[in-house]
Amino acid sequence: MIWNKNFIGENAGIVWRALNNRKMSWEELLKSTGLTPLELASAIGWLARENKIYIQPDENVFYFYLYHENYF
């Protein structure tokens, strides 16, 4: 496995598709995507850098969901 922008970007796409119209916890994302914790963290970082994901803490659990812009 080669760690580069393409690899991280592909994992970001996996996470993006998993979160489509859903809100998921870290554990749910790990199970749903099959990514390792490091792969998931880098993919979330990619999406966060592009302003495509929200991270919502709720007590001891972090939830993730996609940012959707509304155009009028």
HUCORJO-V188248 format. One record per residue. N is the residue number from 1. RES is the residue in three letters. PHI is phi in degrees with one decimal (* if undefined). OMEGA is omega in radians with two decimals (999 if undefined). NEAR is the number of other C-alpha atoms within 8 Angstrom. Layout:
BEGIN
N & RES & PHI & OMEGA & NEAR
N & RES & PHI & OMEGA & NEAR
END
This chain:
BEGIN
1 & MET & * & 3.12 & 2
2 & ILE & -107.0 & 3.11 & 4
3 & TRP & -85.2 & 3.07 & 6
4 & ASN & -148.1 & -3.10 & 6
5 & LYS & -59.5 & -3.12 & 6
6 & ASN & -63.9 & 3.14 & 6
7 & PHE & -62.7 & 3.14 & 9
8 & ILE & -65.8 & 3.11 & 13
9 & GLY & -63.4 & 3.09 & 10
10 & GLU & -63.5 & 3.10 & 8
11 & ASN & -65.7 & 3.08 & 12
12 & ALA & -62.1 & 3.08 & 14
13 & GLY & -64.2 & 3.09 & 9
14 & ILE & -61.8 & 3.14 & 9
15 & VAL & -66.0 & -3.14 & 13
16 & TRP & -58.6 & 3.12 & 10
17 & ARG & -66.6 & 3.12 & 7
18 & ALA & -64.8 & -3.09 & 10
19 & LEU & -90.0 & -3.10 & 12
20 & ASN & -56.7 & 3.14 & 8
21 & ASN & 61.6 & 3.13 & 6
22 & ARG & -140.2 & 3.03 & 8
23 & LYS & -117.3 & -3.05 & 9
24 & MET & -134.4 & 3.05 & 10
25 & SER & -83.7 & 3.09 & 10
26 & TRP & -56.1 & -3.11 & 10
27 & GLU & -63.0 & 3.11 & 6
28 & GLU & -63.6 & 3.11 & 8
29 & LEU & -65.5 & 3.10 & 13
30 & LEU & -58.8 & -3.14 & 12
31 & LYS & -67.6 & -3.06 & 8
32 & SER & -67.8 & -3.05 & 7
33 & THR & -91.5 & -3.07 & 9
34 & GLY & 76.2 & 3.12 & 7
35 & LEU & -80.2 & 3.02 & 10
36 & THR & -76.7 & 3.11 & 7
37 & PRO & -56.5 & 3.13 & 7
38 & LEU & -67.6 & 3.10 & 7
39 & GLU & -63.9 & 3.13 & 10
40 & LEU & -65.1 & -3.14 & 14
41 & ALA & -61.5 & -3.14 & 8
42 & SER & -68.1 & 3.11 & 10
43 & ALA & -65.7 & 3.10 & 14
44 & ILE & -64.8 & 3.07 & 11
45 & GLY & -60.0 & 3.09 & 8
46 & TRP & -59.2 & -3.12 & 11
47 & LEU & -65.3 & 3.12 & 12
48 & ALA & -65.2 & 3.14 & 10
49 & ARG & -62.8 & 3.12 & 7
50 & GLU & -90.2 & -3.12 & 6
51 & ASN & 55.9 & -3.12 & 8
52 & LYS & -110.7 & -3.06 & 10
53 & ILE & -141.6 & 2.99 & 11
54 & TYR & -105.6 & 3.07 & 10
55 & ILE & -120.9 & -3.04 & 8
56 & GLN & -118.6 & 3.06 & 7
57 & PRO & -76.4 & 3.08 & 8
58 & ASP & -140.1 & -3.00 & 7
59 & GLU & 58.8 & -3.10 & 4
60 & ASN & -102.2 & -3.10 & 5
61 & VAL & -119.8 & 3.04 & 8
62 & PHE & -101.6 & 3.08 & 10
63 & TYR & -111.7 & -3.10 & 12
64 & PHE & -125.1 & 3.03 & 13
65 & TYR & -152.7 & -3.03 & 13
66 & LEU & -81.0 & 3.05 & 13
67 & TYR & -88.8 & 3.10 & 8
68 & HIS & -118.8 & 3.09 & 5
69 & GLU & -81.5 & 3.05 & 4
70 & ASN & -107.0 & 3.12 & 4
71 & TYR & -106.6 & -3.12 & 3
72 & PHE & -113.3 & 999 & 2
END
